[in-house]
Amino acid sequence: MAEDLASSRMALHGLAGVSKLLIEVARRLKRVRALNGLVGMAEQGDFDVLLDKREYRR
């Protein structure tokens, strides 16, 4: 009985570690997708106004 409880605790601890890793992977994936979106916007010229110093130094 004690062995079953100990192995159950170890299994739960392992699952918690996996959950933390999955959360971190999801966070990184979200950042990568956001950066890809910014790249797409830049390629379309959405930030070109920032390159014209006369526009933002008023």
Phi, psi and omega per residue, in radians:
M1 nan -0.800 -3.139
A2 -1.119 -0.624 3.123
E3 -1.159 -0.689 3.107
D4 -1.108 -0.725 3.128
L5 -1.133 -0.752 3.133
A6 -1.128 -0.762 -3.142
S7 -1.192 -0.581 3.076
S8 -1.135 -0.728 3.111
R9 -1.120 -0.719 3.126
M10 -1.136 -0.692 3.126
A11 -1.125 -0.741 3.118
L12 -1.136 -0.683 3.099
H13 -1.110 -0.711 3.094
G14 -1.105 -0.714 3.117
L15 -1.147 -0.639 3.113
A16 -1.118 -0.702 3.096
G17 -1.102 -0.727 3.111
V18 -1.131 -0.718 3.124
S19 -1.071 -0.737 3.126
K20 -1.107 -0.713 3.122
L21 -1.134 -0.729 3.123
L22 -1.118 -0.669 3.102
I23 -1.106 -0.742 3.132
E24 -1.147 -0.720 3.102
V25 -1.091 -0.724 3.125
A26 -1.108 -0.703 3.114
R27 -1.108 -0.768 3.139
R28 -1.147 -0.701 3.115
L29 -1.097 -0.688 3.107
K30 -1.088 -0.742 3.119
R31 -1.146 -0.711 3.127
V32 -1.105 -0.755 3.126
R33 -1.114 -0.686 3.116
A34 -1.125 -0.753 3.108
L35 -1.115 -0.696 3.087
N36 -1.085 -0.648 3.085
G37 -1.121 -0.704 3.103
L38 -1.150 -0.653 3.088
V39 -1.078 -0.783 3.113
G40 -1.064 -0.717 3.109
M41 -1.121 -0.717 3.140
A42 -1.133 -0.699 3.129
E43 -1.126 -0.514 3.117
Q44 -1.447 -0.145 3.103
G45 1.580 0.272 -3.105
D46 -1.105 -0.383 -3.093
F47 -1.869 0.142 -3.101
D48 -1.045 -0.534 3.140
V49 -1.079 -0.486 3.129
L50 -1.284 -0.335 3.132
L51 -1.398 -0.362 3.127
D52 -1.543 1.734 -3.032
K53 -1.090 -0.426 3.103
R54 -1.149 -0.513 -3.089
E55 -1.259 -0.709 -3.033
Y56 -1.795 0.086 3.075
R57 -1.837 0.289 3.141
R58 -1.244 nan nan
